[in-house]
Amino acid sequence: MSNDWITFAMPKGRIFEEAAELLRRAGYPLQDDFSAGRKLIVEAPDAGMKFFLSKPMDVPTYVEHGVADIGVAGKDVLLEEQRDVYEVLDLHISACYLAVAGLPNRMPKRVTPKIATKYPNIATQYFKEQGEQVEVIRLSGSIELAPLVGLADRIVDIVSSGRTLKENGLLELETIESVTSRLIVNPVSYRMKDQQIDEIVARLSMVVEEGGTLLGNHTS
């Protein structure tokens, strides 16, 4: 019965595709065209699994509230959102890192530098630890634009190849945190469906330990 299925929350796109491939390598029968189309709910009856596809920042929220038993979220999202979930496994997929970047040889004109980011909590905590007082401006996209038009002195964003920064004349200044995607679990689900979830974690752990992962990259 579908009530016994394990429900997953995942971001659509690269992370979902890589996580689905890990599940296949762990022995779960997921069809090859799993991520095709525009459906937000995808079922895998043979595996007893249902997948909710959401924006990356929303995945921990679905898991925290028990709508999904399990989620796959980047470490950046977990640090930013600080949701009440169990982080049980580093899947070693979608590797990238958080960094501070800005225009080269540009000294801030402001007494309190402005930092643009979609990670205001991470940025605030980082600069506090550095002993630097800054004003954090939250943006939801095209973070690289902020220093180019004078909205901010620096940015905090995800970096992988560094191509986006380079194409916009920005220089990486400091590395904050390495990021990979993690398997997270709802605490109540872990108690109610412990055997099913433990099996999924164990089988994925074997795949990860054997190096059977896909090292995907973001394009930032």
Number of C-alpha atoms within 10 A of each C-alpha: 6 11 7 10 17 19 23 24 29 29 23 19 14 15 23 20 20 19 24 20 20 22 18 17 18 19 14 18 16 19 13 11 8 14 17 11 8 9 10 12 13 17 17 15 13 10 15 17 18 19 21 20 21 16 12 20 17 16 27 29 20 21 27 22 15 17 15 23 26 31 27 25 28 26 22 23 20 20 13 16 18 11 16 16 22 17 17 14 17 19 25 20 22 24 19 25 19 21 19 21 22 25 19 11 7 10 10 12 9 10 8 13 16 22 26 26 26 20 23 19 15 20 27 16 12 16 15 12 10 8 9 12 14 17 17 23 17 15 13 9 10 11 21 25 15 21 21 16 9 10 13 23 24 28 28 27 22 25 24 19 14 16 13 15 20 12 9 14 13 21 16 18 15 12 14 16 16 14 21 21 24 23 22 27 26 23 18 14 20 16 10 11 14 13 11 14 18 13 11 17 17 13 17 25 19 13 19 20 11 9 11 16 19 18 14 17 16 15 12 15
